[in-house]
Amino acid sequence: MLDNKLDRLDCKILALLQEDASLSIGDIADSVGLTTTPCWKRIQRLEKQGFIRKRVALLNPPQLNLGLIAFISIKTNQHKIEWFESFHRIVSAIPEVIEFYRVTGNTDYLLKVALSNIEDYDRVYKILIKGVDLVDVSSMFAMEQIKYTTALPLNQVNLS
């Protein structure tokens, strides 16, 4: 039965997988106090219900010569679906763009971009301004990463 509800054990499993998706089913089961079969069934249910979107390896950007992180805010006066679809295609095709949001406030879109150097930024900038009408493109460069996590907080989850 798929009721899309989480219990305390589901949250423990999700927390463990967020920290290390390579853990064996046996290790996860031991950590949460289950045997392997019920633990595996829970993980399968969590995947089927969409609580687990995918399991990935997190790479080290500086090790890959991608230590320059830019946040690009974009303003536009275009609010038509055709413009948005074109903009979405252009931005999605730029591999350096690792996050892409439509936001509220003084900015319409926010991009997080992983780069090797300022020349890479200039190339990405030129792709953006060449592709679609933009009113303003402003960028900030991260000087230091103070906190980084991909783990979502689970303390707000409504448990069944």
GIFEN-V210462 format. One record per residue. RES is the residue in three letters. PHI is phi in radians with two decimals (* if undefined). NEAR is the number of other ideal C-beta (glycine too) atoms within 8 Angstrom. Layout:
res:RES phi:PHI near:NEAR
res:RES phi:PHI near:NEAR
This chain:
res:MET phi:* near:2
res:LEU phi:-1.75 near:6
res:ASP phi:-1.83 near:5
res:ASN phi:1.01 near:4
res:LYS phi:-1.88 near:7
res:LEU phi:-1.91 near:10
res:ASP phi:-2.03 near:8
res:ARG phi:-1.03 near:6
res:LEU phi:-1.17 near:10
res:ASP phi:-1.03 near:11
res:CYS phi:-1.13 near:12
res:LYS phi:-1.12 near:10
res:ILE phi:-1.08 near:14
res:LEU phi:-1.07 near:13
res:ALA phi:-1.08 near:10
res:LEU phi:-1.10 near:12
res:LEU phi:-1.16 near:13
res:GLN phi:-1.14 near:9
res:GLU phi:-1.42 near:6
res:ASP phi:-2.78 near:6
res:ALA phi:-1.26 near:7
res:SER phi:-1.56 near:3
res:LEU phi:-1.02 near:10
res:SER phi:-1.30 near:5
res:ILE phi:-1.02 near:10
res:GLY phi:-1.06 near:7
res:ASP phi:-1.14 near:8
res:ILE phi:-1.13 near:14
res:ALA phi:-1.00 near:14
res:ASP phi:-1.04 near:7
res:SER phi:-1.16 near:9
res:VAL phi:-1.79 near:11
res:GLY phi:1.43 near:6
res:LEU phi:-2.10 near:9
res:THR phi:-1.55 near:6
res:THR phi:-1.14 near:9
res:THR phi:-1.10 near:6
res:PRO phi:-1.11 near:9
res:CYS phi:-1.15 near:14
res:TRP phi:-1.04 near:10
res:LYS phi:-1.11 near:8
res:ARG phi:-1.13 near:12
res:ILE phi:-1.10 near:13
res:GLN phi:-1.06 near:8
res:ARG phi:-1.12 near:9
res:LEU phi:-1.08 near:12
res:GLU phi:-1.20 near:9
res:LYS phi:-1.08 near:7
res:GLN phi:-1.44 near:8
res:GLY phi:1.54 near:6
res:PHE phi:-1.21 near:8
res:ILE phi:-1.84 near:10
res:ARG phi:-1.36 near:3
res:LYS phi:-2.95 near:4
res:ARG phi:-2.00 near:5
res:VAL phi:-2.39 near:5
res:ALA phi:-1.73 near:3
res:LEU phi:-1.62 near:5
res:LEU phi:-1.60 near:6
res:ASN phi:-1.68 near:6
res:PRO phi:-0.92 near:9
res:PRO phi:-1.07 near:7
res:GLN phi:-1.11 near:6
res:LEU phi:-1.74 near:7
res:ASN phi:1.08 near:6
res:LEU phi:-2.22 near:9
res:GLY phi:-1.47 near:7
res:LEU phi:-1.71 near:13
res:ILE phi:-1.86 near:12
res:ALA phi:-2.04 near:14
res:PHE phi:-1.94 near:12
res:ILE phi:-1.95 near:13
res:SER phi:-1.78 near:13
res:ILE phi:-2.22 near:13
res:LYS phi:-2.00 near:11
res:THR phi:-2.44 near:13
res:ASN phi:-1.91 near:6
res:GLN phi:-1.75 near:9
res:HIS phi:-2.32 near:6
res:LYS phi:-1.92 near:6
res:ILE phi:-1.07 near:5
res:GLU phi:-1.09 near:6
res:TRP phi:-1.10 near:12
res:PHE phi:-1.03 near:10
res:GLU phi:-1.09 near:8
res:SER phi:-1.14 near:10
res:PHE phi:-1.07 near:13
res:HIS phi:-1.04 near:8
res:ARG phi:-1.07 near:8
res:ILE phi:-1.11 near:12
res:VAL phi:-1.14 near:12
res:SER phi:-1.13 near:8
res:ALA phi:-1.47 near:6
res:ILE phi:-1.59 near:11
res:PRO phi:-1.09 near:4
res:GLU phi:-1.23 near:9
res:VAL phi:-1.35 near:12
res:ILE phi:-1.80 near:6
res:GLU phi:-2.54 near:7
res:PHE phi:-2.57 near:9
res:TYR phi:-2.24 near:7
res:ARG phi:-1.70 near:4
res:VAL phi:-2.23 near:8
res:THR phi:-1.70 near:2
res:GLY phi:1.79 near:4
res:ASN phi:-1.34 near:3
res:THR phi:-2.01 near:10
res:ASP phi:-1.61 near:7
res:TYR phi:-2.40 near:13
res:LEU phi:-2.28 near:12
res:LEU phi:-2.07 near:14
res:LYS phi:-1.93 near:11
res:VAL phi:-2.24 near:14
res:ALA phi:-1.75 near:9
res:LEU phi:-2.33 near:13
res:SER phi:-1.53 near:8
res:ASN phi:-2.83 near:7
res:ILE phi:-1.19 near:7
res:GLU phi:-1.13 near:7
res:ASP phi:-1.08 near:11
res:TYR phi:-1.03 near:14
res:ASP phi:-1.04 near:8
res:ARG phi:-1.12 near:8
res:VAL phi:-1.10 near:15
res:TYR phi:-0.99 near:11
res:LYS phi:-1.16 near:8
res:ILE phi:-1.09 near:10
res:LEU phi:-1.10 near:15
res:ILE phi:-1.31 near:8
res:LYS phi:-1.35 near:5
res:GLY phi:-1.35 near:8
res:VAL phi:-2.59 near:10
res:ASP phi:-1.22 near:7
res:LEU phi:-2.26 near:10
res:VAL phi:-1.51 near:6
res:ASP phi:-2.66 near:7
res:VAL phi:-2.21 near:11
res:SER phi:-2.13 near:7
res:SER phi:-2.25 near:10
res:MET phi:-2.24 near:7
res:PHE phi:-1.98 near:9
res:ALA phi:-1.23 near:9
res:MET phi:-1.57 near:3
res:GLU phi:-2.70 near:4
res:GLN phi:-1.59 near:6
res:ILE phi:-1.61 near:3
res:LYS phi:-2.46 near:4
res:TYR phi:-2.59 near:4
res:THR phi:-2.67 near:4
res:THR phi:-1.82 near:6
res:ALA phi:-1.34 near:7
res:LEU phi:-1.41 near:5
res:PRO phi:-1.22 near:5
res:LEU phi:-1.87 near:8
res:ASN phi:-1.27 near:4
res:GLN phi:-1.72 near:4
res:VAL phi:-1.21 near:7
res:ASN phi:-1.40 near:5
res:LEU phi:-1.56 near:8
res:SER phi:-1.51 near:6
